[in-house]
Amino acid sequence: MRHHEIDRLYSVQEIAHLLQVHFRTVYQLIYTHQLHAIKVGRVYRISKPQLEDFIRDHTPNPHSNVF
């Protein structure tokens, strides 16, 4: 039987620290569905894959012709 690894869940405050933004900015990203999160009880948690998706989706493409 193979055990599935559970992804690390980050708090809003941890994400704010990692992204170097205010925690309210993280809540705004969650409320506008730009950053996917799950609600556990009364708090939001963000998985590592969700954070990676957000960063990938919001990082400029180096091959883009936009200046």
TIRO-2110 file (N, C-alpha, C; in Angstrom, 1 decimal):
// TIRO-2110
0.8, -1.2, 0.0, N, 1, A
0.0, 0.0, 0.0, CA, 1, A
0.9, 1.2, 0.0, C, 1, A
0.6, 2.1, -0.9, N, 2, A
1.4, 3.4, -1.0, CA, 2, A
0.7, 4.5, -0.2, C, 2, A
1.5, 5.2, 0.6, N, 3, A
1.0, 6.3, 1.4, CA, 3, A
1.1, 7.6, 0.6, C, 3, A
0.1, 8.4, 0.5, N, 4, A
0.2, 9.7, -0.2, CA, 4, A
0.7, 10.7, 0.8, C, 4, A
1.6, 11.5, 0.2, N, 5, A
2.2, 12.6, 1.0, CA, 5, A
1.2, 13.8, 1.0, C, 5, A
1.0, 14.3, 2.2, N, 6, A
0.1, 15.5, 2.3, CA, 6, A
1.0, 16.7, 2.1, C, 6, A
0.5, 17.6, 1.2, N, 7, A
1.3, 18.9, 0.9, CA, 7, A
1.3, 19.7, 2.2, C, 7, A
2.3, 20.5, 2.3, N, 8, A
2.5, 21.4, 3.4, CA, 8, A
1.4, 22.5, 3.2, C, 8, A
0.7, 22.9, 4.2, N, 9, A
-0.2, 24.0, 4.1, CA, 9, A
0.3, 25.2, 4.8, C, 9, A
0.3, 26.3, 4.1, N, 10, A
0.9, 27.6, 4.6, CA, 10, A
-0.3, 28.5, 5.1, C, 10, A
0.0, 29.2, 6.1, N, 11, A
-1.0, 30.2, 6.6, CA, 11, A
-0.9, 31.5, 5.8, C, 11, A
-1.9, 32.3, 5.9, N, 12, A
-1.9, 33.6, 5.2, CA, 12, A
-0.7, 34.4, 5.6, C, 12, A
-0.4, 34.4, 6.8, N, 13, A
0.8, 35.2, 7.3, CA, 13, A
2.1, 34.6, 6.7, C, 13, A
2.2, 33.3, 6.6, N, 14, A
3.4, 32.7, 6.0, CA, 14, A
3.5, 33.1, 4.5, C, 14, A
2.4, 33.1, 3.8, N, 15, A
2.4, 33.4, 2.4, CA, 15, A
2.8, 34.9, 2.2, C, 15, A
2.2, 35.7, 3.1, N, 16, A
2.6, 37.2, 3.0, CA, 16, A
4.1, 37.4, 3.2, C, 16, A
4.6, 36.7, 4.1, N, 17, A
6.1, 36.8, 4.4, CA, 17, A
6.9, 36.3, 3.2, C, 17, A
6.5, 35.1, 2.6, N, 18, A
7.2, 34.6, 1.4, CA, 18, A
7.1, 35.5, 0.2, C, 18, A
5.9, 36.1, 0.0, N, 19, A
5.7, 37.0, -1.1, CA, 19, A
6.1, 38.5, -0.8, C, 19, A
6.5, 38.7, 0.4, N, 20, A
6.9, 40.1, 0.9, CA, 20, A
5.8, 41.1, 0.6, C, 20, A
4.5, 40.7, 1.0, N, 21, A
3.4, 41.6, 0.9, CA, 21, A
2.7, 41.6, 2.2, C, 21, A
1.7, 42.5, 2.4, N, 22, A
0.9, 42.6, 3.6, CA, 22, A
-0.1, 41.4, 3.6, C, 22, A
-0.4, 41.0, 4.8, N, 23, A
-1.3, 39.8, 4.9, CA, 23, A
-2.7, 40.1, 4.3, C, 23, A
-3.1, 41.4, 4.3, N, 24, A
-4.4, 41.8, 3.7, CA, 24, A
-4.3, 41.6, 2.2, C, 24, A
-3.2, 41.8, 1.6, N, 25, A
-3.0, 41.5, 0.2, CA, 25, A
-3.3, 40.1, -0.1, C, 25, A
-2.8, 39.2, 0.7, N, 26, A
-3.0, 37.8, 0.5, CA, 26, A
-4.5, 37.4, 0.6, C, 26, A
-5.2, 38.0, 1.6, N, 27, A
-6.6, 37.8, 1.7, CA, 27, A
-7.3, 38.3, 0.4, C, 27, A
-6.9, 39.5, -0.1, N, 28, A
-7.5, 40.0, -1.4, CA, 28, A
-7.3, 39.1, -2.5, C, 28, A
-6.1, 38.5, -2.6, N, 29, A
-5.8, 37.5, -3.7, CA, 29, A
-6.7, 36.3, -3.6, C, 29, A
-7.0, 35.9, -2.3, N, 30, A
-7.8, 34.7, -2.1, CA, 30, A
-9.3, 35.1, -2.5, C, 30, A
-9.8, 36.2, -2.0, N, 31, A
-11.1, 36.7, -2.3, CA, 31, A
-11.4, 36.9, -3.8, C, 31, A
-10.4, 37.3, -4.5, N, 32, A
-10.5, 37.5, -6.0, CA, 32, A
-10.2, 36.3, -6.8, C, 32, A
-9.9, 35.2, -6.1, N, 33, A
-9.7, 33.9, -6.7, CA, 33, A
-8.4, 33.9, -7.6, C, 33, A
-7.5, 34.7, -7.3, N, 34, A
-6.1, 34.7, -7.9, CA, 34, A
-5.2, 33.7, -7.2, C, 34, A
-5.4, 33.5, -5.9, N, 35, A
-4.7, 32.5, -5.1, CA, 35, A
-5.7, 31.6, -4.5, C, 35, A
-5.5, 30.3, -4.9, N, 36, A
-6.5, 29.3, -4.4, CA, 36, A
-6.1, 28.9, -3.0, C, 36, A
-7.1, 28.8, -2.1, N, 37, A
-6.9, 28.4, -0.7, CA, 37, A
-8.1, 27.6, -0.3, C, 37, A
-7.8, 26.9, 0.8, N, 38, A
-8.9, 26.1, 1.4, CA, 38, A
-9.1, 26.7, 2.8, C, 38, A
-10.3, 26.6, 3.3, N, 39, A
-10.7, 27.1, 4.6, CA, 39, A
-10.8, 26.0, 5.6, C, 39, A
-10.0, 26.0, 6.6, N, 40, A
-9.9, 25.0, 7.6, CA, 40, A
-10.4, 25.7, 8.9, C, 40, A
-11.6, 25.4, 9.3, N, 41, A
-12.2, 26.1, 10.4, CA, 41, A
-12.5, 27.5, 10.0, C, 41, A
-11.8, 28.4, 10.7, N, 42, A
-12.0, 29.9, 10.5, CA, 42, A
-10.8, 30.5, 9.7, C, 42, A
-9.8, 29.6, 9.4, N, 43, A
-8.6, 30.2, 8.7, CA, 43, A
-8.4, 29.6, 7.4, C, 43, A
-7.7, 30.4, 6.5, N, 44, A
-7.4, 29.9, 5.2, CA, 44, A
-6.0, 29.2, 5.2, C, 44, A
-5.8, 28.2, 4.4, N, 45, A
-4.5, 27.6, 4.2, CA, 45, A
-4.3, 27.4, 2.7, C, 45, A
-3.0, 27.6, 2.3, N, 46, A
-2.6, 27.5, 0.9, CA, 46, A
-1.6, 26.4, 0.8, C, 46, A
-1.8, 25.5, -0.1, N, 47, A
-0.8, 24.4, -0.3, CA, 47, A
0.4, 24.9, -1.2, C, 47, A
1.4, 24.1, -1.1, N, 48, A
2.6, 24.5, -1.9, CA, 48, A
2.3, 24.5, -3.4, C, 48, A
1.6, 23.5, -3.9, N, 49, A
1.3, 23.5, -5.3, CA, 49, A
0.5, 24.8, -5.7, C, 49, A
-0.4, 25.2, -4.8, N, 50, A
-1.3, 26.4, -5.1, CA, 50, A
-0.4, 27.6, -5.1, C, 50, A
0.6, 27.7, -4.2, N, 51, A
1.5, 28.8, -4.2, CA, 51, A
2.4, 28.8, -5.4, C, 51, A
2.9, 27.7, -5.8, N, 52, A
3.7, 27.5, -7.0, CA, 52, A
2.9, 27.9, -8.3, C, 52, A
1.7, 27.5, -8.4, N, 53, A
0.8, 27.9, -9.5, CA, 53, A
0.6, 29.4, -9.6, C, 53, A
0.4, 30.1, -8.4, N, 54, A
0.2, 31.5, -8.3, CA, 54, A
1.5, 32.2, -8.8, C, 54, A
2.6, 31.8, -8.3, N, 55, A
3.9, 32.4, -8.7, CA, 55, A
4.2, 32.2, -10.2, C, 55, A
3.9, 31.0, -10.7, N, 56, A
4.1, 30.8, -12.2, CA, 56, A
3.2, 31.6, -13.0, C, 56, A
1.9, 31.8, -12.6, N, 57, A
0.9, 32.5, -13.3, CA, 57, A
1.2, 34.0, -13.3, C, 57, A
1.9, 34.5, -12.3, N, 58, A
2.2, 35.9, -12.1, CA, 58, A
3.6, 36.3, -12.3, C, 58, A
4.4, 35.4, -12.9, N, 59, A
5.8, 35.7, -13.3, CA, 59, A
5.8, 36.1, -14.7, C, 59, A
6.4, 37.2, -15.1, N, 60, A
6.5, 37.6, -16.5, CA, 60, A
7.3, 36.5, -17.3, C, 60, A
6.8, 36.3, -18.5, N, 61, A
7.4, 35.3, -19.4, CA, 61, A
8.7, 36.0, -20.0, C, 61, A
9.8, 35.4, -19.8, N, 62, A
11.1, 36.0, -20.3, CA, 62, A
11.1, 36.0, -21.8, C, 62, A
10.3, 35.2, -22.5, N, 63, A
10.3, 35.2, -24.0, CA, 63, A
9.2, 36.1, -24.6, C, 63, A
8.5, 36.9, -23.7, N, 64, A
7.5, 37.8, -24.1, CA, 64, A
8.2, 39.1, -24.7, C, 64, A
7.5, 39.7, -25.7, N, 65, A
8.0, 40.9, -26.3, CA, 65, A
7.5, 42.1, -25.6, C, 65, A
6.9, 42.0, -24.5, N, 66, A
6.3, 43.1, -23.8, CA, 66, A
7.5, 43.8, -22.9, C, 66, A
7.6, 45.1, -23.0, N, 67, A
8.6, 45.8, -22.2, CA, 67, A
8.0, 46.5, -21.1, C, 67, A
END
